[in-house]
Amino acid sequence: MPRTHNKRRVTPEERDQFRAQLIDIARRIFLAEGYGAVTIRRVAAEAGVTPMAFYWYFESKDALLTVIWDEFIKDSAEACARAADATGPASAKVLAYFATFLDYWLARRDRFRFIFLSDSHTVDYTSLRKQLFAMPGVKQHFSQYDALLAPLFHGRPDMTQRVEQLRTLSMYRVFGFLYCTVGIYDYDAVETRRLRQLVTDEMGRCLDHWCTH
């Protein structure tokens, strides 16, 4: 009888490790060379597998891109949560969260540009970014920030509405500031600190107004 060879099954742990390896390779290329430098063939080659193996883990290059984006956003959410936990009163926790979100991206401008400023004639970044709102990182930010805002309006009949409105207002202010500071003007450290103080002070005044009116 012919001899049979049993192929060893890949364990779930090995699958997770290989998936993480693909993400690590793509992240490095994305950040160093941009979206166009990443190809499924290149990622697979650096991982030592055929391109077909890539599709066992991701349906497309864009699917891998959003995973990396979400990874960075979850990291920022954890940093913000730690800052809020280390702060005292409820309003101070909100401001600590807001300020830490600013500081996270200011310290990682390459990541901010990678997620929010990337553009291409061949890639629908608008559609990709919309997918982020359904992914764990953004949901984590929303739930954490809403949980910090809720005690400020406890007992008010319009608490839910106020929390949603203030969350949206916070997002517009923080992203408007980051877009100008990182994307348009790329201010130096001194000017960035000055403008950062202005926007955090304004957020504090806004929070006081919403809590007292």
Sequence and secondary structure as in RCSB ss.txt:
>XXXX:A:sequence
MPRTHNKRRVTPEERDQFRAQLIDIARRIFLAEGYGAVTIRRVAAEAGVTPMAFYWYFESKDALLTVIWDEFIKD
SAEACARAADATGPASAKVLAYFATFLDYWLARRDRFRFIFLSDSHTVDYTSLRKQLFAMPGVKQHFSQYDALLA
PLFHGRPDMTQRVEQLRTLSMYRVFGFLYCTVGIYDYDAVETRRLRQLVTDEMGRCLDHWCTH
>XXXX:A:secstr
           HHHHHHHHHHHHHHHHHHHHHH GGG  HHHHHHHHTS HHHHTTT SSHHHHHHHHHHHHHHH
HHHHHHHHHHT  SHHHHHHHHHHHHHHHHHTTHHHHIIIII   SSS HHHHHHHHTTSHHHHHHHHHHHHHHG
GGGTT TTHHHHHHHHHHHHHHHHHHHHIIIIIIS   HHHHHHHHHHHHHHHHHHHHHHHH 
